Amino acid sequence: MRELVTVQQQAAAIRPASLESLLSSFLAEHDVKASSRATYQRSLRQFILWLQETGRSKRMATLSREDILAYKESLSSAGKSSYTLSTYLAAVRQLYQWLESKKLYPDITRGIKAGKKPRGFRKDILSEEQIKKMLEPLDRSTLEGQRDYALISLLARTGLRTVEVSRAEVGDLRQEPGLQRGERVLWIQGKGRDEKDDFVLLTRGSLQPLRAYLEARSASSSDPLFCSHSDRNSGQALTTRSLSRVVKQAMRRVGMDDSRLTAHSMRHTAISLAVLGGASLQQVQAMARHSDPKTTLVYFHNLDRVKAGAERYITI
């Protein structure tokens, strides 16, 4: 009982004005990647904003499990996706676990569950015809047009993530033993990786436009693979946001303006087209760089489900 009182007394020291300093201390002590730290920061700022808006920041020392449940309900009522809700709640749980470890406040998030993630894909996939439709209007007489054509061709044929493309440099293009003449691979720093320790194979369809673009740029090995050609940011690597914008604009240009069609749809498209083309589970898993084959199997199951749907046997 004495220990509980001590914790309550220490918790009373938490004041609204110290919320920002608490957040800074929490982030400083977490040994995570910069991207993860930024996600924690965004998520916890959302929590702090909610505390302030609901007047709960004035009674930080008396917050309870019911308050965390109320926050969860507010996120759900605001239309946040299950992915966003899970991310926000995970950050709050991490914060309270840290507070308890510092004997500042008991972990009032224990046992609170995040929303269930939906099965299947969050984004739609495109057909080969839709990819060709996206590429046709691009003006390849301009440097930007060559860049966008090379980018979309690369994404559709390799399943690269935008973060992997943003990190890539010209020097990551290499000739590996065993490849056919003229083929290359692109070494990449994958999601959650510290090194460029994996690669994708560049077939003729992805390599030729990329070569043409890099030659037009007179790019050197240390230059980013895809860069900005605007006056303000010329030569700088395209960010994931900029890469996504290029793809989205190409989609909208040909009438494919759908919230479920994004740059990440290109990854789903490449993986699905590989499955439809006859690639094995192991081949597709290697291309997609899935650590768990179950993730790759989802693509096989979804496509088989459509092709062999029992609904086709209903003759009403």
Rosetta silent file (secondary structure, phi, psi, omega in degrees, C-alpha in Angstrom):
SEQUENCE: MRELVTVQQQAAAIRPASLESLLSSFLAEHDVKASSRATYQRSLRQFILWLQETGRSKRMATLSREDILAYKESLSSAGKSSYTLSTYLAAVRQLYQWLESKKLYPDITRGIKAGKKPRGFRKDILSEEQIKKMLEPLDRSTLEGQRDYALISLLARTGLRTVEVSRAEVGDLRQEPGLQRGERVLWIQGKGRDEKDDFVLLTRGSLQPLRAYLEARSASSSDPLFCSHSDRNSGQALTTRSLSRVVKQAMRRVGMDDSRLTAHSMRHTAISLAVLGGASLQQVQAMARHSDPKTTLVYFHNLDRVKAGAERYITI
SCORE:     score description
SCORE:     0.000 S_00000001
   1 L     0.000  -39.767 -179.988    0.000    0.000    0.000 S_00000001
   2 H   -62.044  -39.430  179.429    2.854    2.351    0.838 S_00000001
   3 H   -64.503  -39.347  179.228    4.401    1.800   -2.604 S_00000001
   4 H   -64.041  -41.586  178.014    1.064    2.618   -4.302 S_00000001
   5 H   -61.911  -40.975  179.752    0.784    5.846   -2.352 S_00000001
   6 H   -60.431  -44.859  178.598    4.305    6.754   -3.410 S_00000001
   7 H   -61.081  -42.275 -179.991    3.442    6.219   -7.059 S_00000001
   8 H   -63.969  -39.466  179.224    0.291    8.328   -6.651 S_00000001
   9 H   -65.573  -41.371  178.841    2.287   11.104   -5.036 S_00000001
  10 H   -67.747  -35.030  178.609    4.867   11.023   -7.815 S_00000001
  11 H   -63.200  -32.405 -179.418    2.084   11.015  -10.384 S_00000001
  12 L   -64.075  -17.331  179.679    0.744   14.223   -8.878 S_00000001
  13 L   -74.625  -12.756 -179.813    3.957   15.874  -10.026 S_00000001
  14 L   -76.843  117.596 -179.802    2.811   15.547  -13.647 S_00000001
  15 L  -115.809  154.905  178.130    1.465   18.920  -14.697 S_00000001
  16 H   -52.337  -37.708 -176.822    0.025   19.994  -18.095 S_00000001
  17 H   -67.404  -19.513 -176.697    3.010   22.238  -18.647 S_00000001
  18 H   -96.260    2.901 -178.530    5.319   19.261  -18.338 S_00000001
  19 H   -58.924  -44.328 -179.343    3.600   17.137  -20.981 S_00000001
  20 H   -64.614  -40.212  179.907    6.001   18.294  -23.684 S_00000001
  21 H   -69.515  -34.810  176.110    9.058   17.637  -21.522 S_00000001
  22 H   -63.079  -43.702  179.719    7.712   14.188  -20.638 S_00000001
  23 H   -62.310  -42.764 -179.948    7.276   13.434  -24.318 S_00000001
  24 H   -63.059  -41.705  179.887   10.817   14.619  -25.061 S_00000001
  25 H   -66.548  -42.336  179.279   12.272   12.444  -22.278 S_00000001
  26 H   -60.254  -47.666 -178.969   10.299    9.409  -23.413 S_00000001
  27 H   -66.180  -37.837 -177.815   11.457    9.790  -27.027 S_00000001
  28 H   -65.803  -30.917 -176.847   15.073   10.433  -26.019 S_00000001
  29 H   -88.391   -7.370 -178.769   15.246    7.172  -24.042 S_00000001
  30 L   -90.070  120.248 -179.812   13.767    4.988  -26.779 S_00000001
  31 L   -86.400   78.509 -179.356   16.378    3.205  -28.864 S_00000001
  32 L  -132.205  167.660  178.228   14.415    3.124  -32.120 S_00000001
  33 L   -66.126  158.721 -178.263   14.925    4.266  -35.678 S_00000001
  34 H   -59.082  -38.150 -179.408   14.286    7.905  -36.545 S_00000001
  35 H   -65.059  -39.586  178.771   11.180    6.961  -38.531 S_00000001
  36 H   -68.264  -38.389  178.663    9.730    5.060  -35.534 S_00000001
  37 H   -64.100  -38.649  178.274   10.540    7.950  -33.234 S_00000001
  38 H   -65.926  -36.975  178.076    8.712   10.329  -35.572 S_00000001
  39 H   -66.023  -43.734  176.556    5.678    7.997  -35.556 S_00000001
  40 H   -58.945  -43.843 -177.092    5.681    7.925  -31.737 S_00000001
  41 H   -63.131  -47.003  179.344    5.939   11.699  -31.668 S_00000001
  42 H   -62.150  -42.527 -177.322    3.014   12.243  -34.061 S_00000001
  43 H   -65.834  -42.765 -176.913    0.871    9.697  -32.236 S_00000001
  44 H   -75.415  -27.923  174.426    1.541   11.091  -28.775 S_00000001
  45 H   -66.029  -34.931  175.640    0.971   14.671  -29.869 S_00000001
  46 H   -63.386  -41.140  178.300   -2.479   13.536  -30.971 S_00000001
  47 H   -65.157  -45.030  179.408   -3.023   12.080  -27.482 S_00000001
  48 H   -62.072  -41.514  178.217   -1.817   15.258  -25.787 S_00000001
  49 H   -60.370  -41.975  179.186   -4.096   17.352  -28.003 S_00000001
  50 H   -65.096  -41.029  177.401   -7.053   15.176  -27.012 S_00000001
  51 H   -59.638  -42.036 -179.315   -6.173   15.536  -23.319 S_00000001
  52 H   -69.218  -42.970 -178.130   -6.110   19.305  -23.694 S_00000001
  53 H   -66.145  -31.261 -178.094   -9.323   19.505  -25.713 S_00000001
  54 L   -96.533    2.963  178.881  -11.236   17.383  -23.202 S_00000001
  55 L    78.872    3.935 -177.692   -9.814   19.113  -20.127 S_00000001
  56 H   -76.667  -18.882  179.745   -8.063   15.967  -18.971 S_00000001
  57 H   -65.336  -18.307 -179.820   -4.614   17.564  -19.128 S_00000001
  58 H   -82.874  -11.509 -179.944   -5.564   19.438  -15.931 S_00000001
  59 H  -130.928   45.332 -179.446   -6.008   16.183  -14.034 S_00000001
  60 H   -55.060  -34.363 -175.158   -3.153   14.076  -15.347 S_00000001
  61 H   -71.448  -13.672 -176.913   -2.526   12.637  -11.879 S_00000001
  62 H  -117.411   11.737  177.888   -5.980   11.059  -11.751 S_00000001
  63 L   -62.366  145.576 -177.367   -6.305    9.635  -15.258 S_00000001
  64 L  -132.488 -178.599  178.798   -7.555    6.053  -15.301 S_00000001
  65 H   -58.173  -35.675  179.821   -8.180    3.142  -17.630 S_00000001
  66 H   -61.516  -33.375  178.534  -11.598    4.609  -18.407 S_00000001
  67 H   -68.625  -39.065  178.312   -9.909    7.713  -19.844 S_00000001
  68 H   -66.529  -39.319  176.381   -7.793    5.619  -22.192 S_00000001
  69 H   -63.557  -36.391  177.770  -10.923    3.764  -23.310 S_00000001
  70 H   -66.113  -36.979  177.113  -12.580    7.131  -23.921 S_00000001
  71 H   -64.972  -43.722  178.291   -9.594    8.150  -26.089 S_00000001
  72 H   -59.346  -43.059  179.714   -9.883    4.905  -28.029 S_00000001
  73 H   -65.619  -36.121  179.777  -13.591    5.563  -28.591 S_00000001
  74 H   -66.127  -37.339  177.667  -12.875    9.130  -29.742 S_00000001
  75 H   -65.558  -42.661  179.998  -10.437    7.836  -32.367 S_00000001
  76 H   -65.672  -42.573 -179.619  -12.970    5.312  -33.582 S_00000001
  77 H   -66.540  -28.036  179.702  -15.761    7.918  -33.690 S_00000001
  78 L   -78.989   -0.269  177.492  -13.499   10.257  -35.681 S_00000001
  79 L    83.806   16.522  178.722  -13.324    7.638  -38.420 S_00000001
  80 L   -66.066  140.506  178.909   -9.707    6.655  -37.847 S_00000001
  81 L   -68.471  162.541  179.209   -8.780    3.420  -39.594 S_00000001
  82 H   -62.481  -30.243  178.518   -7.929    0.355  -37.533 S_00000001
  83 H   -67.586  -46.150  179.274   -4.295    0.799  -38.607 S_00000001
  84 H   -64.968  -43.511 -179.727   -4.185    4.397  -37.345 S_00000001
  85 H   -60.407  -43.185  179.229   -6.018    3.469  -34.163 S_00000001
  86 H   -63.097  -41.552 -179.769   -3.550    0.653  -33.477 S_00000001
  87 H   -64.263  -45.809 -179.125   -0.584    2.950  -34.094 S_00000001
  88 H   -64.006  -44.524 -178.707   -1.914    5.693  -31.798 S_00000001
  89 H   -69.395  -35.308  178.123   -2.788    3.302  -28.984 S_00000001
  90 H   -61.215  -39.483  179.199    0.534    1.478  -29.255 S_00000001
  91 H   -66.043  -41.573  179.349    2.345    4.777  -28.671 S_00000001
  92 H   -65.316  -40.452  177.286    0.194    5.571  -25.623 S_00000001
  93 H   -62.025  -44.008  178.211    0.840    2.094  -24.209 S_00000001
  94 H   -60.686  -39.471  179.489    4.580    2.535  -24.700 S_00000001
  95 H   -62.328  -47.104 -176.938    4.403    5.897  -22.923 S_00000001
  96 H   -72.557  -29.738  173.203    2.608    4.509  -19.873 S_00000001
  97 H   -64.102  -39.658  178.319    4.892    1.499  -19.667 S_00000001
  98 H   -67.467  -42.106  178.981    7.796    3.942  -19.577 S_00000001
  99 H   -60.515  -40.444  179.713    6.053    6.112  -16.943 S_00000001
 100 H   -68.307  -38.327  178.866    5.535    3.056  -14.755 S_00000001
 101 H   -64.397  -26.527  178.513    9.175    1.994  -15.170 S_00000001
 102 L   -90.692    1.868 -177.564   10.156    5.464  -13.936 S_00000001
 103 L    58.628   34.877  177.465    7.716    5.119  -11.005 S_00000001
 104 L   -97.808  -29.142 -176.004    5.902    8.226  -12.196 S_00000001
 105 L  -166.700  141.590  177.755    2.532    6.670  -12.938 S_00000001
 106 L   -68.647  153.448 -179.530    0.926    3.195  -13.031 S_00000001
 107 L   -77.846   97.920 -177.642    0.344    1.661  -16.443 S_00000001
 108 L   -86.199    1.668  179.451   -3.364    2.347  -16.958 S_00000001
 109 L   -95.677   -4.282 -175.302   -3.255    1.010  -20.533 S_00000001
 110 L   -59.638  127.558  177.461   -2.655   -2.597  -19.507 S_00000001
 111 L    89.697   -6.906  179.045   -5.178   -4.912  -21.147 S_00000001
 112 L   -82.757  124.918 -174.871   -6.583   -2.336  -23.554 S_00000001
 113 L   -94.200  147.107  175.216   -6.757   -3.830  -27.038 S_00000001
 114 L   -83.933  170.052  178.149   -6.196   -2.047  -30.327 S_00000001
 115 L   -68.007  149.804  178.369   -8.573   -2.375  -33.241 S_00000001
 116 L   -73.426  136.029  178.037   -8.375   -5.490  -35.356 S_00000001
 117 L   -78.088  136.795 -179.735   -6.561   -5.026  -38.623 S_00000001
 118 L   -67.733  148.482  177.224   -8.640   -5.887  -41.675 S_00000001
 119 L   -77.582  158.312  176.018   -7.660   -8.931  -43.684 S_00000001
 120 L    83.762 -161.849 -175.347   -6.443   -8.587  -47.250 S_00000001
 121 L   -91.495  148.901  173.338   -5.125   -5.501  -49.001 S_00000001
 122 L   -88.280  -18.982 -176.683   -5.820   -1.915  -48.108 S_00000001
 123 L  -122.707  151.029  178.116   -5.195   -0.772  -51.660 S_00000001
 124 L   -76.114  165.100  175.022   -6.493   -1.929  -55.019 S_00000001
 125 L  -110.598  162.709 -178.810   -4.294   -3.392  -57.715 S_00000001
 126 L  -110.712  157.163  175.422   -4.032   -2.339  -61.342 S_00000001
 127 L   -88.937  168.342  176.360   -4.158   -4.373  -64.528 S_00000001
 128 H   -60.114  -37.791  179.840   -1.415   -4.398  -67.162 S_00000001
 129 H   -63.993  -38.343  179.727   -3.679   -2.276  -69.363 S_00000001
 130 H   -68.915  -37.158  176.947   -4.048    0.346  -66.623 S_00000001
 131 H   -62.463  -46.782  178.704   -0.281    0.532  -66.134 S_00000001
 132 H   -61.205  -36.618  179.149    0.212    1.071  -69.876 S_00000001
 133 H   -65.107  -36.412  177.401   -2.523    3.704  -69.785 S_00000001
 134 H   -67.215  -37.091 -174.614   -0.647    5.570  -67.044 S_00000001
 135 H   -78.218  -33.039 -172.800    2.613    5.517  -69.007 S_00000001
 136 L   -55.263  -45.490 -175.401    1.289    6.609  -72.435 S_00000001
 137 L   -75.968   -9.509 -175.332    0.640   10.328  -71.728 S_00000001
 138 L   -68.144  129.380 -177.477    4.019   10.973  -70.089 S_00000001
 139 L   -82.602   98.910 -175.798    6.143   13.383  -72.131 S_00000001
 140 L   -82.461    7.019  173.292    9.475   11.579  -72.431 S_00000001
 141 L   -85.143   -9.590  178.046   11.046   14.508  -74.260 S_00000001
 142 L  -108.391  158.110 -179.797   11.371   16.232  -70.864 S_00000001
 143 H   -66.474  -40.558  178.711   13.553   15.198  -67.947 S_00000001
 144 H   -64.971  -40.145  178.792   10.572   15.033  -65.596 S_00000001
 145 H   -63.610  -41.312  177.307    8.648   12.919  -68.081 S_00000001
 146 H   -64.002  -40.818  179.323   11.555   10.492  -68.402 S_00000001
 147 H   -62.295  -49.134 -176.613   11.855   10.332  -64.626 S_00000001
 148 H   -65.518  -37.342  178.575    8.151    9.640  -64.080 S_00000001
 149 H   -64.867  -45.204  179.915    8.086    7.005  -66.831 S_00000001
 150 H   -64.772  -39.671 -179.092   11.139    5.262  -65.355 S_00000001
 151 H   -64.049  -50.933 -177.787    9.699    5.444  -61.831 S_00000001
 152 H   -64.729  -39.848  177.266    6.304    3.966  -62.691 S_00000001
 153 H   -61.614  -41.197 -179.375    7.908    1.259  -64.835 S_00000001
 154 H   -65.443  -48.109 -178.414   10.234    0.359  -61.965 S_00000001
 155 H   -62.085  -42.058 -176.291    7.497    0.191  -59.333 S_00000001
 156 H   -70.748  -21.003 -174.888    5.174   -1.878  -61.532 S_00000001
 157 H  -108.633   -4.314 -178.007    7.883   -4.418  -62.356 S_00000001
 158 H  -128.688  -21.643 -177.546    9.674   -4.808  -59.021 S_00000001
 159 L    73.508   22.781  178.934    7.197   -4.141  -56.223 S_00000001
 160 L   -65.820  147.232  172.082    9.543   -1.674  -54.542 S_00000001
 161 L   -83.332  154.644 -179.423    8.261    0.427  -51.665 S_00000001
 162 H   -62.252  -34.141  179.978    8.534    4.213  -52.007 S_00000001
 163 H   -66.843  -33.241  178.319   10.911    4.364  -49.026 S_00000001
 164 H   -69.712  -36.941  177.741   13.222    1.884  -50.779 S_00000001
 165 H   -69.827  -41.553 -178.690   13.195    3.988  -53.939 S_00000001
 166 H   -62.742  -32.232 -178.589   13.799    7.196  -52.000 S_00000001
 167 H   -82.502  -15.787 -172.330   16.903    5.672  -50.345 S_00000001
 168 L   -73.651  144.071  175.136   18.354    4.311  -53.596 S_00000001
 169 E  -118.132  163.325 -178.822   21.383    5.862  -55.284 S_00000001
 170 H   -58.234  -37.542 -178.696   22.681    5.459  -58.828 S_00000001
 171 H   -67.517   -9.966  178.214   25.613    3.412  -57.510 S_00000001
 172 H   -79.677   -7.510  174.076   23.193    0.803  -56.182 S_00000001
 173 E   -80.371  121.801 -175.864   22.679   -0.369  -59.776 S_00000001
 174 E  -141.053  158.712  172.656   25.014   -3.327  -60.296 S_00000001
 175 L   -98.558  123.406 -178.645   25.781   -6.254  -62.564 S_00000001
 176 L  -107.630  149.159  177.495   25.697   -9.511  -60.611 S_00000001
 177 L   -57.603  140.017  177.340   27.243  -12.875  -61.617 S_00000001
 178 L    94.171  -10.475  178.995   24.791  -15.181  -63.335 S_00000001
 179 L   -80.925  153.235  174.858   22.644  -12.465  -64.873 S_00000001
 180 L   -67.882  157.005 -177.717   21.944  -12.330  -68.576 S_00000001
 181 L   -58.856  130.493  178.376   23.897   -9.790  -70.556 S_00000001
 182 L    92.139  -15.477  178.906   22.543   -6.295  -70.058 S_00000001
 183 L   -80.747  154.819  178.799   20.521   -7.139  -66.942 S_00000001
 184 E  -138.748  165.931  170.201   21.138   -5.374  -63.668 S_00000001
 185 E  -121.374  157.686  174.905   20.000   -5.516  -60.078 S_00000001
 186 E  -116.621  114.543  177.314   19.180   -2.645  -57.756 S_00000001
 187 E   -78.086  136.438 -172.479   20.451   -3.078  -54.210 S_00000001
 188 E  -133.692  155.841  170.812   18.054   -1.601  -51.680 S_00000001
 189 L   -98.722  103.567 -174.067   17.686   -0.772  -48.012 S_00000001
 190 L   -73.072  175.807  179.399   14.426   -2.508  -47.200 S_00000001
 191 L   -59.954  125.014  178.808   11.766   -1.656  -44.672 S_00000001
 192 L    75.611   10.137 -178.283   13.196   -1.837  -41.136 S_00000001
 193 L  -101.758  155.006  178.722   16.714   -2.565  -42.414 S_00000001
 194 L   -99.630  -19.157 -176.838   19.950   -0.749  -41.569 S_00000001
 195 L  -128.112  164.103  173.005   21.897   -1.735  -44.677 S_00000001
 196 L   -86.258   85.849 -171.256   21.340   -2.172  -48.407 S_00000001
 197 L  -119.256   17.125  176.873   21.369   -5.934  -48.116 S_00000001
 198 E  -143.842  167.592 -177.388   18.721   -7.037  -50.618 S_00000001
 199 E  -147.213  164.107  170.509   18.014   -6.441  -54.278 S_00000001
 200 E  -121.812  148.253  178.946   15.429   -6.534  -57.042 S_00000001
 201 E   -83.684  133.443  178.549   16.072   -7.746  -60.571 S_00000001
 202 E  -100.882  109.798  176.298   15.727   -5.152  -63.312 S_00000001
 203 L   -80.748  176.577 -176.960   14.243   -6.635  -66.459 S_00000001
 204 H   -57.069  -40.710 -177.694   14.398   -4.883  -69.807 S_00000001
 205 H   -63.974  -29.582  179.026   11.113   -3.083  -69.192 S_00000001
 206 H   -94.829  -30.145 -175.786   12.353   -1.466  -65.984 S_00000001
 207 H   -77.972  -42.728 -175.461   16.034   -1.033  -66.892 S_00000001
 208 H   -60.175  -51.337  178.415   15.803    0.679  -70.292 S_00000001
 209 H   -64.247  -30.885  178.727   13.723    3.711  -69.222 S_00000001
 210 H   -68.190  -43.206  177.529   15.826    4.017  -66.066 S_00000001
 211 H   -60.984  -44.563 -178.664   19.055    4.053  -68.079 S_00000001
 212 H   -60.856  -41.092  179.744   17.633    6.659  -70.469 S_00000001
 213 H   -66.042  -45.850 -177.863   16.653    8.890  -67.569 S_00000001
 214 H   -67.367  -36.274  177.088   20.021    8.614  -65.804 S_00000001
 215 H   -66.575  -39.084  178.469   21.929    9.286  -69.043 S_00000001
 216 H   -65.933  -28.655  178.963   19.810   12.382  -69.682 S_00000001
 217 H   -83.921  -18.118 -170.635   20.667   13.562  -66.164 S_00000001
 218 L    55.566   47.003 -174.520   24.378   12.754  -66.492 S_00000001
 219 L   -75.277  145.154  175.780   24.021   11.244  -63.034 S_00000001
 220 L  -100.683  169.087 -172.807   27.009   10.075  -60.984 S_00000001
 221 L   -63.100  -26.552 -178.401   27.100    7.021  -58.714 S_00000001
 222 L   -88.993   -3.385 -179.752   26.548    9.024  -55.522 S_00000001
 223 L   -77.147  152.542  175.477   23.464   10.807  -56.884 S_00000001
 224 E   -63.825  149.464 -178.836   19.959    9.758  -55.827 S_00000001
 225 L   -62.552  -43.287  176.745   18.277    7.371  -58.242 S_00000001
 226 L  -125.948  128.864 -176.215   15.301    9.713  -58.615 S_00000001
 227 E  -131.248  167.818  177.572   15.653   13.391  -57.892 S_00000001
 228 L   -78.246  145.677  175.697   13.727   16.632  -58.044 S_00000001
 229 L  -119.531   18.030  175.581   14.058   18.817  -61.124 S_00000001
 230 L   -79.761  159.216 -178.247   12.339   21.870  -59.665 S_00000001
 231 L   -61.215  -37.131 -174.097   14.316   25.091  -59.295 S_00000001
 232 L   -77.630  -38.865 -174.856   14.137   25.001  -55.517 S_00000001
 233 L  -117.503   23.554 -174.638   15.069   21.343  -54.857 S_00000001
 234 L   -54.874  129.190  177.361   16.939   20.416  -58.022 S_00000001
 235 L    90.931  -14.268 -179.892   19.155   17.361  -57.545 S_00000001
 236 L   -80.807  146.499  179.576   17.729   16.366  -54.174 S_00000001
 237 E   -60.377  139.303  175.981   16.345   12.850  -53.734 S_00000001
 238 L   -67.525  133.237  176.689   12.595   12.602  -54.101 S_00000001
 239 L   -75.857  167.960  177.199   10.946   12.013  -50.734 S_00000001
 240 H   -59.934  -35.113  178.927    8.375    9.259  -50.261 S_00000001
 241 H   -66.761  -41.701  179.627    5.690   11.942  -50.387 S_00000001
 242 H   -66.899  -41.004  177.671    6.992   13.296  -53.685 S_00000001
 243 H   -61.165  -43.379  179.001    7.250    9.800  -55.167 S_00000001
 244 H   -63.470  -37.363 -179.782    3.683    9.083  -54.121 S_00000001
 245 H   -66.542  -39.593  178.471    2.541   12.356  -55.649 S_00000001
 246 H   -59.586  -45.378 -178.873    4.158   11.515  -59.005 S_00000001
 247 H   -67.111  -43.969 -178.051    2.305    8.188  -59.129 S_00000001
 248 H   -63.740  -39.991  178.685   -1.005    9.676  -57.983 S_00000001
 249 H   -64.353  -38.879  178.535   -0.825   12.436  -60.592 S_00000001
 250 H   -64.754  -36.152  177.460   -0.175    9.861  -63.325 S_00000001
 251 H   -67.457  -48.080 -178.295   -3.251    7.955  -62.189 S_00000001
 252 H   -63.951  -32.462 -178.544   -5.466   11.034  -62.095 S_00000001
 253 H   -59.960  -27.728 -178.727   -4.233   12.119  -65.515 S_00000001
 254 L  -113.173   23.873  172.788   -5.949    9.084  -67.044 S_00000001
 255 L    82.841   12.282  179.161   -9.079    9.173  -64.922 S_00000001
 256 L   -99.696   66.388 -177.398   -8.050    6.764  -62.167 S_00000001
 257 L  -100.346   85.750 -175.870   -8.864    9.074  -59.260 S_00000001
 258 L  -134.951  134.840 -177.775   -9.691    6.639  -56.482 S_00000001
 259 L   -63.767  -21.306  179.729   -8.596    6.804  -52.842 S_00000001
 260 L   -87.245   -2.290  175.875   -7.782    3.078  -52.968 S_00000001
 261 L  -106.413  112.682 -177.340   -5.313    3.609  -55.805 S_00000001
 262 L  -138.404 -178.419  176.409   -1.989    4.888  -54.481 S_00000001
 263 H   -60.285  -32.520  179.880    1.726    4.435  -54.971 S_00000001
 264 H   -70.772  -21.444  175.034    1.505    1.404  -52.682 S_00000001
 265 H   -61.428  -29.018  179.971   -0.991   -0.110  -55.116 S_00000001
 266 H   -64.439  -35.035  177.724    1.956   -0.461  -57.491 S_00000001
 267 H   -67.424  -48.190  177.154    3.601   -2.870  -55.053 S_00000001
 268 H   -59.028  -37.985 -179.461    0.439   -4.964  -54.760 S_00000001
 269 H   -63.359  -49.202 -178.744    0.156   -4.848  -58.551 S_00000001
 270 H   -59.658  -44.781 -179.110    3.697   -6.108  -59.173 S_00000001
 271 H   -64.739  -43.732 -179.307    3.295   -8.973  -56.701 S_00000001
 272 H   -65.553  -40.662  179.379   -0.109   -9.938  -58.112 S_00000001
 273 H   -66.043  -33.836  177.228    1.118   -9.828  -61.714 S_00000001
 274 H   -65.808  -41.184  177.968    4.044  -12.081  -60.772 S_00000001
 275 H   -63.943  -46.906 -179.675    1.615  -14.599  -59.262 S_00000001
 276 H   -63.806  -29.091 -179.580   -0.662  -14.432  -62.298 S_00000001
 277 L   -77.856   -8.173  176.745    2.372  -14.880  -64.548 S_00000001
 278 L   105.620    7.518  178.326    3.181  -18.215  -62.933 S_00000001
 279 L   -66.178  147.427 -179.978    5.941  -17.350  -60.432 S_00000001
 280 L   -77.408  168.066  177.596    6.269  -19.757  -57.503 S_00000001
 281 H   -57.491  -44.581 -178.055    5.630  -18.858  -53.882 S_00000001
 282 H   -65.637  -39.146  179.569    9.383  -18.778  -53.186 S_00000001
 283 H   -65.534  -44.049 -179.473   10.074  -16.570  -56.211 S_00000001
 284 H   -67.729  -40.271  178.779    7.352  -14.090  -55.289 S_00000001
 285 H   -60.872  -40.704  179.630    8.418  -14.032  -51.636 S_00000001
 286 H   -65.639  -43.018  179.641   11.994  -13.211  -52.675 S_00000001
 287 H   -64.794  -43.889 -177.711   10.872  -10.398  -54.976 S_00000001
 288 H   -77.009  -16.341 -179.530    8.498   -8.925  -52.398 S_00000001
 289 L    60.903   42.149  175.167   11.068   -9.426  -49.625 S_00000001
 290 L   -82.561  128.108  178.752    8.448  -10.828  -47.254 S_00000001
 291 L   -72.565  -28.532 -178.712   10.043  -12.318  -44.138 S_00000001
 292 L  -114.678  122.822  179.986    7.031  -14.591  -43.635 S_00000001
 293 H   -61.284  -20.457  177.857    5.733  -16.706  -46.550 S_00000001
 294 H   -62.260  -33.182  177.718    2.232  -16.382  -45.070 S_00000001
 295 H   -64.692  -41.694  179.066    2.238  -12.759  -46.189 S_00000001
 296 H   -68.282  -37.419 -178.812    3.002  -13.850  -49.744 S_00000001
 297 H   -60.167  -26.948  179.112    0.383  -16.587  -49.604 S_00000001
 298 H   -57.333  -39.249 -179.961   -2.314  -13.951  -49.141 S_00000001
 299 H   -65.387  -43.669  178.647   -1.772  -12.903  -52.767 S_00000001
 300 H   -62.831  -44.591 -177.718   -2.096  -16.472  -54.010 S_00000001
 301 H   -65.846  -43.079 -178.947   -5.214  -17.072  -51.924 S_00000001
 302 H   -63.852  -43.258 -179.618   -6.929  -13.847  -52.977 S_00000001
 303 H   -68.788  -39.074  176.570   -6.313  -14.458  -56.678 S_00000001
 304 H   -65.371  -36.977  179.396   -7.401  -18.086  -56.397 S_00000001
 305 H   -60.488  -40.467  179.579  -10.496  -16.974  -54.523 S_00000001
 306 H   -70.643  -45.219 -176.176  -11.509  -14.727  -57.437 S_00000001
 307 H   -67.160  -36.273 -174.967  -10.715  -17.298  -60.140 S_00000001
 308 L  -113.359   30.694 -176.608  -12.459  -20.184  -58.388 S_00000001
 309 L   -59.430  131.944  179.268  -15.208  -18.270  -56.598 S_00000001
 310 H   -64.021  -22.779  179.654  -18.145  -20.436  -55.512 S_00000001
 311 H   -58.308  -26.685 -178.541  -20.433  -17.554  -56.480 S_00000001
 312 H   -67.519  -17.993 -177.675  -19.967  -18.563  -60.113 S_00000001
 313 H   -91.012   -2.961  178.546  -21.886  -21.777  -59.400 S_00000001
 314 L   -84.816  123.639 -172.047  -25.022  -19.969  -58.232 S_00000001
 315 L  -116.142   35.236  178.769  -27.562  -20.036  -61.091 S_00000001
 316 L   -63.309    0.000    0.000  -30.437  -17.961  -59.768 S_00000001
